[in-house]
Amino acid sequence: MTGFLGAALSFPTVLFSFLLVVVVGYWLLVLTGVLDLGDDLDVDGVPGTFLAGLGLGGVPSAVIFSLLVAVAWFVSLAGTALLDGLGLGAGTRIAVSVGVLLAAAACAWLVTRLVAVPLSRLFPTETDATRHAFVGRLCVVRTGTVTADFGQAEVTATDGSSAVVQIRQPGDEKMPSGSSALIYDYDTEGEFFWVMPAGPAFDPLRHAPE
């Protein structure tokens, strides 16, 4: 255990160890509904455009960044553990560690690019026309709450496919996770849908008044 911690906190692995903690923390917040995988992380955003130039487009930037960090951390950890057993001098150790850093970055890019190709099929690019097609449909809330600046829901298209979209509501109606909402408008600038609570007939979590 001591050897593992020493390798994880040694250069260059320590650089990726810090990023890995950030990545794990981010996904924990996403899973608990505190944060959502927003449209700004899509391939059309600034981060996505940069990644697309590296051949890593078609997948949300958060997913790509997480893969890059995870692979780079693993490769650098393996390289650092190998260096620990060679007993190199300080100067030689620093030079070889820089090589491990570059190798980890290269391996991370290669592996992530190979994985991004099949993953991109799970994230089809949506146009404004297809997004407007969701207006008038029911969706299922997937976050703990929906406010004027936060919320996600799953909506099913006419062809049977489903998508997770960003939703907002102008009021303060309670819409917990699992409840149904009606999409009534699409905000092109903000790239989200305006929703309202569905009636009792469509929402199993909302009871009609007696």
C-alpha positions in Angstrom: 0.0 0.0 0.0 2.9 2.4 0.8 4.5 1.6 -2.5 1.3 2.3 -4.3 0.8 5.7 -2.6 4.4 6.6 -3.2 4.1 5.9 -6.9 0.8 7.7 -7.2 2.2 10.8 -5.5 5.5 10.8 -7.4 6.2 12.7 -10.6 4.7 12.4 -13.2 1.8 10.3 -11.8 0.9 12.9 -9.2 -0.2 15.3 -12.0 -2.7 12.8 -13.2 -3.6 11.7 -9.7 -4.9 15.2 -9.0 -6.9 15.3 -12.2 -8.3 11.8 -11.4 -9.6 13.1 -8.1 -11.3 15.9 -9.9 -12.8 13.5 -12.5 -14.1 11.1 -9.8 -15.6 14.0 -7.9 -17.3 15.4 -11.0 -19.0 12.1 -11.9 -20.1 11.6 -8.3 -21.8 15.0 -8.4 -23.4 14.1 -11.8 -24.7 10.8 -10.4 -26.2 12.5 -7.3 -27.9 15.1 -9.5 -25.9 18.1 -8.1 -24.4 18.7 -11.5 -25.7 17.8 -14.9 -23.9 16.8 -18.1 -24.7 20.1 -19.8 -24.8 20.9 -23.5 -21.8 23.1 -23.1 -19.8 19.8 -22.8 -21.0 18.6 -26.2 -18.8 18.5 -29.3 -20.3 21.8 -30.5 -18.8 23.7 -27.5 -15.3 25.2 -27.2 -13.9 22.2 -25.3 -15.5 19.8 -27.8 -14.1 21.8 -30.8 -10.6 21.5 -29.4 -11.0 17.7 -28.8 -12.5 17.3 -32.3 -9.2 18.7 -33.7 -7.4 15.9 -31.9 -9.7 13.3 -33.5 -11.8 12.9 -30.3 -15.0 14.5 -31.4 -18.5 13.1 -31.4 -18.6 12.4 -27.7 -19.2 14.8 -24.8 -16.0 16.4 -23.6 -16.5 15.3 -20.0 -16.4 11.6 -21.2 -13.4 12.2 -23.3 -11.5 14.1 -20.6 -12.3 11.4 -18.1 -11.0 8.7 -20.4 -7.8 10.7 -21.1 -7.1 11.2 -17.4 -7.8 7.6 -16.4 -5.6 6.0 -19.1 -2.8 8.5 -18.6 -2.9 7.9 -14.8 -2.7 4.2 -15.2 0.2 4.3 -17.7 2.1 6.8 -15.7 1.5 4.8 -12.5 2.9 1.7 -14.2 5.9 3.6 -15.5 6.6 5.2 -12.1 6.4 1.8 -10.4 8.9 0.4 -13.0 11.3 3.3 -12.4 11.2 2.8 -8.7 12.7 -0.7 -9.2 15.6 0.5 -11.4 17.4 2.6 -8.8 18.2 5.4 -11.2 20.1 8.5 -10.2 18.3 11.8 -9.6 19.1 13.4 -12.9 18.5 10.3 -14.9 15.2 9.7 -13.0 13.9 13.1 -13.9 14.7 12.8 -17.6 13.1 9.3 -17.8 10.1 10.5 -15.8 9.5 13.2 -18.5 9.6 10.4 -21.0 7.0 8.5 -19.0 4.8 11.6 -18.9 5.0 12.0 -22.7 4.3 8.2 -23.2 1.3 8.4 -20.8 -0.1 11.3 -22.8 0.4 9.5 -26.1 -1.1 6.3 -24.8 -4.1 8.1 -23.4 -4.8 9.8 -26.7 -4.5 6.6 -28.7 -6.7 4.5 -26.3 -9.3 7.3 -26.0 -9.5 7.7 -29.8 -10.0 4.0 -30.3 -12.8 4.1 -27.6 -14.3 7.3 -28.9 -15.3 5.8 -32.3 -17.8 3.3 -31.0 -18.9 5.7 -28.2 -19.8 8.4 -30.7 -22.6 6.2 -32.0 -24.3 6.6 -28.6 -24.2 10.4 -28.9 -25.9 11.3 -32.2 -25.7 14.9 -33.1 -29.0 16.7 -32.7 -30.1 19.6 -34.9 -32.5 22.3 -33.8 -35.1 20.6 -36.0 -34.9 17.3 -34.1 -34.9 19.2 -30.8 -38.0 21.1 -31.7 -39.7 17.7 -32.5 -39.6 17.0 -28.7 -41.9 20.0 -28.0 -45.3 18.7 -27.0 -44.0 15.4 -25.7 -43.8 14.0 -22.2 -40.4 13.5 -20.5 -39.2 11.8 -17.3 -37.2 14.0 -14.9 -33.8 12.5 -14.1 -32.5 15.0 -11.7 -33.5 15.6 -8.0 -35.3 18.8 -8.9 -36.0 21.2 -11.8 -35.5 24.9 -11.5 -35.1 27.9 -13.8 -31.4 27.1 -14.3 -31.0 23.4 -13.6 -32.6 20.1 -14.7 -32.4 17.0 -16.9 -35.0 14.7 -18.3 -35.2 11.7 -20.6 -37.5 12.0 -23.6 -38.5 9.4 -26.2 -38.6 10.3 -29.8 -41.2 9.1 -32.4 -38.8 6.4 -33.6 -38.5 4.9 -30.1 -35.0 6.2 -29.4 -34.5 8.2 -26.1 -32.3 11.2 -25.3 -31.3 13.0 -22.1 -32.1 16.7 -22.5 -31.7 19.9 -20.5 -34.9 21.2 -19.0 -36.0 24.3 -17.1 -39.2 25.5 -15.5 -40.2 29.2 -14.9 -42.1 28.4 -11.7 -41.3 26.5 -8.5 -43.4 23.4 -9.0 -42.0 20.3 -7.4 -40.7 17.9 -10.1 -38.7 15.2 -8.4 -36.7 12.5 -10.1 -39.0 10.0 -11.9 -41.9 12.5 -12.3 -43.3 13.3 -15.7 -43.2 16.7 -17.3 -44.6 18.2 -20.5 -42.2 19.9 -22.9 -43.9 23.1 -24.2 -41.1 25.1 -25.7 -37.4 25.0 -26.8 -34.9 27.8 -26.0 -32.5 27.9 -29.0 -30.1 30.3 -27.4 -29.9 28.4 -24.1 -30.3 25.0 -25.8 -32.8 23.7 -23.2 -36.5 22.9 -23.1 -39.2 24.6 -21.0 -41.4 22.2 -19.2 -44.4 22.1 -16.9 -45.6 19.4 -14.6 -47.7 16.7 -16.3 -51.2 16.1 -15.1 -52.1 13.3 -12.7 -53.2 11.1 -15.6 -49.6 11.1 -17.0 -47.6 11.3 -13.8 -47.6 8.3 -11.4 -46.0 10.5 -8.7 -48.6 13.2 -8.9 -52.0 12.5 -7.4 -55.2 14.1 -8.4 -56.9 16.2 -5.7 -59.7 14.4 -3.9 
